[in-house]
Amino acid sequence: MDTREKILSRAGLHEVLEEHRRAGRRIVFAHGVFDVLHAGHVRYLAAARSEGDLLVVAVHSEASVRRSEGEGRPILTERARAVLVAALAAVNHVIVIDETDMKPLLREFLPDVYASGAECASTAPADGELAALGIRVADVNGDSSHSTAALISRIRRGTNG
């Protein structure tokens, strides 16, 4: 599948997920900013994908990133970040979202699994709320030594690591 074909509108994602549900596939949702793609992101998404049959990744829009991260972020446009995430083998579908609170999105799409990662812990709904919707929470934190904010800081300082 062409990377660009993985990036869907909300309506398009609803259609595709219905097909997957009819086929009995387990749907996993993950989300993030993915501003400067790094090894931690790749590990997070690979771990998320292992929790089901297909992985949908919600990439936060430029407006939602500015609300949560402040001025100067994101570095890359939402389209560029969506293309980068869609290029990863573990990712089946990508949507761009304006929400910072994941509850409405999870209620809308009702995945089987919500993959919670280290960088999204502050926006993760409570497990009990999701269990009531029939959504299992998978903690796929993995290697938390990677941080986009720390990486950007090192770049701005001109240090490597």
C-alpha positions as CSV (number, residue, x, y, z in Angstrom):
1,M,0.0,0.0,0.0
2,D,1.3,3.5,-0.9
3,T,2.1,5.5,2.3
4,R,-0.3,8.2,1.3
5,E,-3.2,5.7,1.0
6,K,-2.7,4.9,4.7
7,I,-3.7,8.5,5.7
8,L,-7.4,8.7,6.0
9,S,-10.2,11.1,6.8
10,R,-12.4,10.3,9.8
11,A,-15.2,9.1,7.4
12,G,-12.7,7.0,5.5
13,L,-11.3,5.5,8.7
14,H,-14.9,4.5,9.8
15,E,-15.4,2.7,6.5
16,V,-12.1,0.8,6.6
17,L,-12.6,-0.2,10.3
18,E,-16.0,-1.6,9.5
19,E,-14.4,-3.9,6.9
20,H,-11.8,-5.0,9.4
21,R,-14.4,-5.6,12.1
22,R,-16.4,-7.8,9.7
23,A,-13.3,-9.8,9.1
24,G,-12.8,-10.3,12.8
25,R,-9.6,-8.3,13.1
26,R,-8.5,-6.8,16.4
27,I,-8.0,-3.0,16.1
28,V,-5.4,-1.1,18.1
29,F,-5.3,2.7,18.5
30,A,-2.2,4.7,19.4
31,H,-1.6,8.5,19.2
32,G,1.1,11.0,19.5
33,V,2.7,14.1,18.1
34,F,5.6,12.4,16.3
35,D,7.3,15.7,15.8
36,V,10.8,14.5,15.4
37,L,10.5,10.8,14.7
38,H,13.0,8.8,16.8
39,A,13.7,5.3,17.9
40,G,11.3,5.5,20.9
41,H,8.4,6.3,18.5
42,V,9.3,3.3,16.3
43,R,9.5,1.0,19.3
44,Y,6.2,2.3,20.7
45,L,4.4,1.8,17.5
46,A,5.9,-1.7,16.9
47,A,4.8,-2.7,20.4
48,A,1.3,-1.2,19.9
49,R,1.0,-3.2,16.6
50,S,1.8,-6.4,18.4
51,E,-1.3,-5.9,20.5
52,G,-3.7,-6.6,17.6
53,D,-4.2,-7.3,14.0
54,L,-3.9,-3.7,12.7
55,L,-2.7,-0.4,14.1
56,V,-4.4,3.0,13.7
57,V,-2.3,6.0,14.7
58,A,-3.8,9.4,15.5
59,V,-1.3,12.1,14.8
60,H,-2.1,15.4,16.6
61,S,-2.7,18.4,14.4
62,E,-0.6,21.5,14.5
63,A,-3.2,23.4,16.6
64,S,-3.5,20.6,19.2
65,V,0.3,20.4,19.5
66,R,0.6,24.1,20.1
67,R,-2.1,23.9,22.8
68,S,-0.2,21.0,24.6
69,E,3.4,21.8,23.8
70,G,3.5,25.6,23.4
71,E,4.9,27.9,20.8
72,G,7.7,26.6,18.7
73,R,6.1,23.2,18.3
74,P,5.5,21.3,16.2
75,I,8.6,21.5,14.2
76,L,7.1,19.6,11.2
77,T,3.7,20.1,9.7
78,E,0.9,17.7,10.5
79,R,1.0,16.3,6.9
80,A,4.7,15.7,7.1
81,R,4.3,13.9,10.5
82,A,1.4,11.8,9.2
83,V,3.5,10.8,6.1
84,L,6.4,9.8,8.3
85,V,4.2,7.7,10.6
86,A,2.4,6.1,7.7
87,A,5.7,5.0,6.2
88,L,6.4,2.8,9.2
89,A,5.7,-0.9,8.6
90,A,3.9,-1.4,11.9
91,V,1.3,1.3,10.9
92,N,-1.8,0.4,8.9
93,H,-3.8,3.6,9.0
94,V,-3.2,7.2,10.1
95,I,-5.6,10.1,10.9
96,V,-4.8,13.6,11.9
97,I,-6.8,14.8,15.0
98,D,-7.4,18.1,16.8
99,E,-8.3,16.5,20.1
100,T,-5.9,16.4,23.0
101,D,-8.3,14.4,25.1
102,M,-8.5,10.8,23.6
103,K,-11.8,9.8,25.3
104,P,-14.1,11.2,22.5
105,L,-11.9,9.7,19.8
106,L,-11.9,6.3,21.4
107,R,-15.7,6.5,22.0
108,E,-16.1,7.4,18.3
109,F,-14.0,4.6,16.9
110,L,-14.2,1.9,19.6
111,P,-11.0,0.1,19.0
112,D,-10.3,-3.2,20.7
113,V,-7.1,-2.0,22.3
114,Y,-5.7,1.5,23.3
115,A,-1.9,1.5,23.3
116,S,-0.7,3.9,25.9
117,G,2.9,5.1,25.5
118,A,5.3,7.1,27.7
119,E,4.9,10.4,25.8
120,C,1.1,10.3,25.8
121,A,0.5,9.4,29.5
122,S,-0.9,12.8,30.3
123,T,-3.7,12.5,27.7
124,A,-4.6,8.9,28.4
125,P,-8.1,8.1,29.6
126,A,-8.5,6.1,32.8
127,D,-8.5,2.4,32.3
128,G,-11.9,2.0,34.0
129,E,-13.5,4.4,31.5
130,L,-12.2,2.4,28.6
131,A,-13.0,-0.9,30.1
132,A,-16.7,0.3,30.3
133,L,-16.5,0.8,26.5
134,G,-14.9,-2.7,26.0
135,I,-11.5,-1.2,25.2
136,R,-8.4,-2.9,26.7
137,V,-5.5,-0.7,27.6
138,A,-2.1,-2.0,26.7
139,D,0.9,-0.3,28.4
140,V,3.5,-0.2,25.6
141,N,5.9,2.3,27.2
142,G,9.0,0.3,26.3
143,D,12.1,2.4,26.3
144,S,11.3,5.8,27.9
145,S,14.9,7.1,27.5
146,H,13.8,8.8,24.2
147,S,11.9,12.1,24.4
148,T,11.1,14.5,21.5
149,A,11.5,17.5,23.8
150,A,14.9,16.4,25.0
151,L,16.0,15.7,21.4
152,I,14.9,19.1,20.2
153,S,16.7,20.7,23.2
154,R,19.9,18.8,22.3
155,I,19.6,19.9,18.6
156,R,19.1,23.5,19.6
157,R,22.2,23.3,22.0
158,G,24.2,21.6,19.3
159,T,25.0,18.5,21.3
160,N,24.6,14.9,20.2
161,G,23.6,11.9,22.2
